[in-house]
Amino acid sequence: MAKDYYDDMQERPSWRSRTEGQRTKPSRGLIWTIALGIAICVVVIVIWYQFFPAQESRTGESPKTVVEVLPQVEKIIDAPQVSAVVAPSTDAAVPSATTSVADAAVLDTQARSLSDRPVVGGPSSSVTVQYADHLVASGEDLASIAALYNLKTQTLISVNQIRNIQAIREGVTLRIPDRDGQLYTVREGDMLSTIARKYSPSLGWKTLQEINGLKSENILVGQQLFIPDTSSTSTKQLADVAPIQFQKPASGTITTLFGQPYTNPATGTSESIGGILIVGNWGSAVVASAGGQVVDAGYEVKGRGRFVVLSHEGGYRTSYHHLENVEVRIGMTLSKGETIGSIGTSGTTYERPTLFFSIEQSGIALDPTQFF
């Protein structure tokens, strides 16, 4: 006969009938709560060491490293959870087994600092020329600034249209291109193809257009174009490349300095001279101030007299006026110091042999005395 509900209730053991030695097993939720609390404590400790590195104790014991903390954490929670807490960032320096948390933080800061620093003088990643501004500091000059950016001195002179190198002083802002080259002012009749062919035959007019960010090949008179120096290496290691050196073209006394007023032999008016005047002796030789090619020569009754113009690397030109005689012709290539002619008074009313000598770059007159 089946037992009724009352008998069944009497035979069931009650929790009150358990012995005093029996204990209730802790629930799984309580275990995870304890584990989670310990994990949070470990995370707090790691963060504390990250931002507030502890000093070494008086006994010389160093703070615990990440590697020393990991085994303790792994005993409490799963390994994947540990890696999620202490895994280093992919763009930070990875600490070694003997690197403390504080040292890892320093390495991470240094790595981020280096990655954020721009590469000075590195190869340009853009076809279009890019410029940066440089504020001249105390003690800096063109040579030191050019070396800082791995550029030629002539590049800074041309791009900034410097007429007097001595004017580069503290507080002046210079434009720094991301590559070597020169600034050219478009003249009447110029085209991109003729400019490229004349100054950089290996460049091509299309590349010249892209470098200057032009939407078409149309250019205007007075427009300025940057012509890169195609002789420069792609890595821009130009520190060992010596800039062009000029020499005094004739023996004698410099009587008029660059920028001083003088009477123009052609017009008879007073104006600022774009070169220098050297007074010498009859028959004294006039030589090429630097190696180059004769691109112009002729005679003007009033003005330049017998003259010769040489073209040099880097977009430089030198002019020699009032010669007594000329011993070269257009198209000849001369070496530095090679004779051009002799000093004279042609085209002037000067009583003594006088040479007008000038240096220009991309149409910008420069002070010759700054080059020799």
C-alpha positions as CSV (number, residue, x, y, z in Angstrom):
1,M,0.0,0.0,0.0
2,A,1.4,3.3,-1.0
3,K,2.3,5.7,1.6
4,D,0.3,8.8,1.8
5,Y,1.7,12.3,1.6
6,Y,1.9,12.6,5.4
7,D,4.0,9.4,5.8
8,D,6.3,10.5,3.0
9,M,7.0,13.9,4.7
10,Q,7.8,12.1,7.9
11,E,10.5,9.9,6.3
12,R,12.3,12.8,4.4
13,P,15.4,14.0,6.1
14,S,15.2,17.6,7.3
15,W,18.1,20.0,7.3
16,R,17.6,20.3,11.0
17,S,18.5,16.6,11.3
18,R,22.0,17.1,9.9
19,T,25.0,16.6,12.1
20,E,26.9,19.5,13.4
21,G,30.0,18.5,11.3
22,Q,28.2,18.9,8.0
23,R,28.8,22.2,6.1
24,T,26.9,23.7,3.3
25,K,29.0,23.9,0.1
26,P,29.6,27.5,-1.1
27,S,27.7,28.4,-4.3
28,R,29.5,28.8,-7.6
29,G,28.4,32.4,-7.8
30,L,30.3,33.2,-4.5
31,I,33.5,31.6,-5.9
32,W,33.4,33.8,-9.0
33,T,32.6,36.8,-6.9
34,I,35.8,36.2,-4.9
35,A,37.8,35.5,-8.0
36,L,36.6,38.7,-9.6
37,G,37.4,40.7,-6.6
38,I,41.0,39.3,-6.5
39,A,41.4,40.0,-10.3
40,I,40.2,43.6,-9.8
41,C,42.8,44.0,-7.0
42,V,45.6,42.7,-9.3
43,V,44.5,45.1,-12.1
44,V,44.6,48.0,-9.6
45,I,48.1,47.0,-8.6
46,V,49.3,46.8,-12.2
47,I,47.8,50.2,-12.9
48,W,49.4,51.6,-9.8
49,Y,52.8,50.4,-10.9
50,Q,52.2,51.8,-14.3
51,F,51.5,55.3,-13.2
52,F,53.1,55.4,-9.8
53,P,56.3,53.3,-10.0
54,A,57.5,52.3,-6.6
55,Q,61.0,53.1,-5.4
56,E,63.3,50.4,-4.5
57,S,63.2,49.3,-0.9
58,R,66.0,50.0,1.5
59,T,67.1,46.4,1.1
60,G,67.7,46.9,-2.6
61,E,64.7,44.8,-3.7
62,S,63.2,46.0,-7.0
63,P,59.5,46.3,-7.6
64,K,57.7,43.2,-8.9
65,T,57.7,42.8,-12.7
66,V,54.8,41.9,-14.9
67,V,56.2,38.4,-15.3
68,E,56.3,37.9,-11.5
69,V,52.6,39.0,-11.1
70,L,51.3,36.8,-13.9
71,P,51.6,33.4,-12.1
72,Q,49.7,34.7,-9.2
73,V,46.9,36.0,-11.4
74,E,46.7,32.8,-13.4
75,K,46.0,30.8,-10.2
76,I,42.8,32.8,-9.8
77,I,41.3,33.4,-13.2
78,D,41.7,32.0,-16.7
79,A,44.8,32.7,-18.8
80,P,42.9,34.5,-21.6
81,Q,41.5,36.9,-19.1
82,V,45.0,37.7,-17.9
83,S,46.3,38.4,-21.4
84,A,43.4,40.8,-21.9
85,V,44.5,42.7,-18.9
86,V,48.3,43.0,-19.3
87,A,48.8,42.5,-23.1
88,P,51.0,45.4,-24.3
89,S,49.8,47.7,-27.1
90,T,51.0,46.7,-30.6
91,D,52.6,50.1,-31.2
92,A,54.5,50.2,-27.9
93,A,57.8,48.8,-27.0
94,V,57.4,45.2,-25.7
95,P,59.0,44.7,-22.3
96,S,61.4,41.8,-21.8
97,A,61.3,39.3,-19.0
98,T,63.5,41.5,-16.8
99,T,61.8,44.8,-17.7
100,S,59.7,46.3,-14.9
101,V,56.3,47.9,-15.5
102,A,57.7,51.3,-14.9
103,D,60.5,50.7,-17.5
104,A,57.9,49.4,-20.0
105,A,55.9,52.7,-19.6
106,V,59.1,54.7,-20.3
107,L,59.9,52.6,-23.4
108,D,56.3,53.0,-24.6
109,T,56.6,56.8,-24.2
110,Q,59.9,56.9,-26.1
111,A,58.6,54.8,-28.9
112,R,55.5,57.0,-29.4
113,S,57.7,60.1,-29.3
114,L,60.0,58.8,-32.0
115,S,57.2,57.7,-34.2
116,D,55.6,61.1,-34.0
117,R,58.8,63.0,-34.9
118,P,58.9,64.1,-38.6
119,V,61.9,62.8,-40.7
120,V,64.0,65.9,-41.5
121,G,65.5,65.8,-44.9
122,G,64.0,62.4,-45.8
123,P,62.8,61.5,-49.2
124,S,59.5,63.3,-50.1
125,S,56.5,61.0,-50.3
126,S,54.6,63.6,-52.4
127,V,55.3,64.5,-56.0
128,T,54.3,68.1,-55.4
129,V,57.0,70.1,-53.6
130,Q,56.2,70.8,-49.9
131,Y,57.5,73.6,-47.8
132,A,58.1,74.1,-44.1
133,D,58.9,77.3,-42.2
134,H,62.2,77.7,-40.2
135,L,62.7,80.4,-37.7
136,V,66.4,81.4,-37.7
137,A,67.8,81.0,-34.2
138,S,70.8,82.6,-32.6
139,G,74.1,81.4,-34.0
140,E,72.5,79.8,-37.2
141,D,73.5,80.7,-40.7
142,L,72.6,79.5,-44.2
143,A,75.2,76.7,-44.1
144,S,74.1,75.3,-40.8
145,I,70.4,75.5,-41.7
146,A,71.0,73.8,-45.1
147,A,72.9,71.1,-43.3
148,L,70.1,70.6,-40.8
149,Y,67.6,69.8,-43.6
150,N,70.2,68.0,-45.9
151,L,69.8,70.7,-48.6
152,K,72.3,72.7,-50.6
153,T,72.9,76.3,-49.5
154,Q,72.0,77.5,-53.1
155,T,68.5,75.9,-52.7
156,L,67.7,78.2,-49.7
157,I,69.2,81.2,-51.5
158,S,67.0,80.6,-54.5
159,V,63.8,79.6,-52.8
160,N,63.9,82.5,-50.4
161,Q,65.2,84.9,-53.0
162,I,68.1,86.0,-50.8
163,R,69.9,89.0,-52.1
164,N,72.2,89.5,-49.2
165,I,73.4,86.4,-47.2
166,Q,74.3,88.7,-44.3
167,A,70.6,89.6,-43.9
168,I,70.0,86.1,-42.5
169,R,69.8,86.8,-38.8
170,E,67.9,85.7,-35.8
171,G,64.2,86.0,-36.1
172,V,64.0,85.7,-39.9
173,T,61.7,83.0,-41.2
174,L,62.9,80.9,-44.2
175,R,60.9,78.6,-46.4
176,I,62.4,75.1,-46.5
177,P,61.5,72.9,-49.5
178,D,61.5,69.1,-49.1
179,R,64.1,68.7,-51.8
180,D,67.0,70.5,-53.6
181,G,66.2,72.8,-56.5
182,Q,65.7,76.4,-57.5
183,L,62.9,78.9,-57.9
184,Y,62.4,80.1,-61.4
185,T,60.4,83.2,-62.5
186,V,58.5,82.6,-65.8
187,R,59.5,85.0,-68.5
188,E,57.9,86.1,-71.8
189,G,57.8,83.2,-74.2
190,D,58.5,80.5,-71.6
191,M,56.7,77.1,-71.7
192,L,57.0,74.2,-69.3
193,S,58.7,72.2,-72.0
194,T,61.4,74.9,-72.7
195,I,62.0,75.5,-69.0
196,A,62.4,71.8,-68.3
197,R,64.7,71.3,-71.4
198,K,66.8,74.2,-70.4
199,Y,67.3,73.7,-66.7
200,S,66.6,70.0,-66.2
201,P,66.5,68.0,-69.4
202,S,65.9,64.6,-67.7
203,L,62.9,65.9,-65.8
204,G,60.2,66.4,-68.5
205,W,57.5,69.1,-68.6
206,K,54.8,66.8,-67.2
207,T,56.8,66.1,-64.1
208,L,57.5,69.8,-63.7
209,Q,53.8,70.4,-63.9
210,E,53.1,67.8,-61.2
211,I,55.9,69.1,-58.9
212,N,54.4,72.6,-58.9
213,G,50.8,71.3,-58.5
214,L,49.6,72.9,-61.8
215,K,46.2,71.9,-63.1
216,S,47.4,72.5,-66.7
217,E,50.5,73.2,-68.7
218,N,49.6,76.9,-69.0
219,I,51.9,79.3,-67.1
220,L,51.9,83.0,-66.7
221,V,54.7,85.6,-66.9
222,G,55.9,86.3,-63.4
223,Q,54.7,83.0,-62.1
224,Q,57.3,81.2,-59.9
225,L,58.1,77.5,-60.5
226,F,60.2,75.2,-58.4
227,I,62.7,73.3,-60.5
228,P,64.1,70.3,-58.6
229,D,67.8,69.4,-58.8
230,T,67.7,66.1,-60.6
231,S,71.4,65.5,-59.8
232,S,70.4,65.1,-56.1
233,T,70.2,61.5,-54.8
234,S,66.9,60.0,-53.9
235,T,68.1,59.6,-50.3
236,K,69.2,63.2,-50.2
237,Q,72.6,62.4,-48.8
238,L,74.1,65.7,-49.9
239,A,76.3,66.5,-46.9
240,D,79.4,65.4,-48.9
241,V,78.4,67.4,-52.0
242,A,80.3,70.7,-51.8
243,P,78.3,73.7,-53.0
244,I,79.6,75.6,-56.1
245,Q,82.5,77.8,-55.3
246,F,83.2,81.1,-57.1
247,Q,86.5,83.0,-57.3
248,K,87.3,86.7,-57.9
249,P,87.3,87.0,-61.7
250,A,90.1,89.6,-61.9
251,S,92.8,91.1,-59.8
252,G,92.3,94.6,-58.7
253,T,90.4,96.7,-56.2
254,I,86.6,96.5,-55.6
255,T,85.5,100.1,-55.8
256,T,81.7,99.6,-55.7
257,L,80.0,97.0,-53.6
258,F,76.8,95.2,-54.3
259,G,73.7,97.4,-53.7
260,Q,75.6,100.7,-53.7
261,P,74.4,103.5,-55.9
262,Y,76.3,104.0,-59.2
263,T,75.8,105.6,-62.6
264,N,74.5,103.2,-65.2
265,P,76.7,103.5,-68.3
266,A,73.7,102.8,-70.6
267,T,71.2,105.3,-69.1
268,G,73.5,107.7,-67.2
269,T,71.1,107.5,-64.3
270,S,72.1,106.6,-60.7
271,E,70.8,103.2,-59.4
272,S,71.7,100.4,-57.1
273,I,74.3,98.2,-58.6
274,G,73.4,94.5,-59.0
275,G,77.0,93.4,-58.9
276,I,80.5,94.8,-58.1
277,L,83.0,97.0,-59.9
278,I,86.6,95.9,-60.0
279,V,89.3,98.4,-61.1
280,G,92.5,96.8,-62.4
281,N,95.3,97.3,-64.8
282,W,95.3,97.3,-68.6
283,G,95.7,93.9,-70.0
284,S,94.8,92.1,-66.8
285,A,93.1,88.8,-67.4
286,V,89.4,88.2,-66.6
287,V,88.8,84.6,-65.8
288,A,85.7,82.4,-65.3
289,S,84.6,82.7,-61.7
290,A,83.5,79.1,-61.8
291,G,83.2,76.3,-64.3
292,G,80.3,76.8,-66.7
293,Q,79.1,77.2,-70.3
294,V,79.2,80.4,-72.3
295,V,75.5,81.2,-73.0
296,D,75.8,84.8,-74.2
297,A,78.5,87.1,-75.6
298,G,78.4,90.3,-77.6
299,Y,79.1,94.0,-77.7
300,E,77.0,97.0,-76.7
301,V,78.2,100.5,-77.5
302,K,76.6,101.9,-74.4
303,G,75.9,99.7,-71.5
304,R,77.7,96.4,-71.2
305,G,80.3,97.0,-73.8
306,R,82.0,93.7,-74.7
307,F,80.4,91.1,-72.4
308,V,80.3,87.4,-71.6
309,V,77.7,85.5,-69.7
310,L,78.3,82.0,-68.2
311,S,75.8,79.5,-67.0
312,H,76.7,77.3,-64.0
313,E,75.1,74.4,-62.1
314,G,72.4,75.2,-59.6
315,G,70.8,77.8,-61.9
316,Y,73.7,80.4,-61.4
317,R,74.8,82.9,-64.0
318,T,77.8,85.1,-63.9
319,S,78.3,88.2,-66.1
320,Y,81.5,90.0,-67.2
321,H,81.1,93.5,-68.7
322,H,83.3,96.2,-70.2
323,L,85.9,93.7,-71.4
324,E,88.8,95.0,-73.6
325,N,88.7,91.8,-75.7
326,V,86.9,88.5,-75.6
327,E,88.6,85.1,-76.2
328,V,85.6,82.8,-75.9
329,R,82.5,82.2,-77.9
330,I,78.9,81.0,-77.2
331,G,78.7,77.3,-76.5
332,M,82.2,76.8,-75.1
333,T,82.6,75.1,-71.8
334,L,85.1,76.7,-69.5
335,S,86.8,75.5,-66.4
336,K,87.1,77.6,-63.2
337,G,89.9,80.1,-63.7
338,E,90.1,79.8,-67.5
339,T,90.6,83.1,-69.3
340,I,87.6,84.9,-70.8
341,G,89.3,88.1,-72.0
342,S,90.9,91.1,-70.5
343,I,89.7,94.0,-68.4
344,G,88.8,97.3,-70.2
345,T,86.5,100.2,-70.5
346,S,84.2,99.2,-73.4
347,G,80.7,100.6,-73.2
348,T,81.7,103.1,-70.5
349,T,83.3,106.5,-70.0
350,Y,85.6,105.2,-67.3
351,E,89.2,106.3,-67.5
352,R,90.6,103.2,-65.8
353,P,90.0,99.5,-66.8
354,T,86.9,98.5,-64.9
355,L,85.1,95.1,-64.7
356,F,81.5,94.8,-63.8
357,F,80.9,91.4,-62.4
358,S,77.6,89.9,-61.2
359,I,76.2,86.6,-59.9
360,E,72.5,85.8,-60.1
361,Q,70.3,82.8,-59.5
362,S,67.0,82.4,-61.3
363,G,67.1,86.1,-62.1
364,I,67.8,87.1,-58.5
365,A,71.0,89.2,-58.2
366,L,73.3,88.0,-55.3
367,D,76.2,89.7,-53.6
368,P,79.3,88.3,-55.3
369,T,81.5,89.0,-52.3
370,Q,79.6,86.5,-50.3
371,F,80.8,83.7,-52.6
372,F,84.6,84.3,-52.5
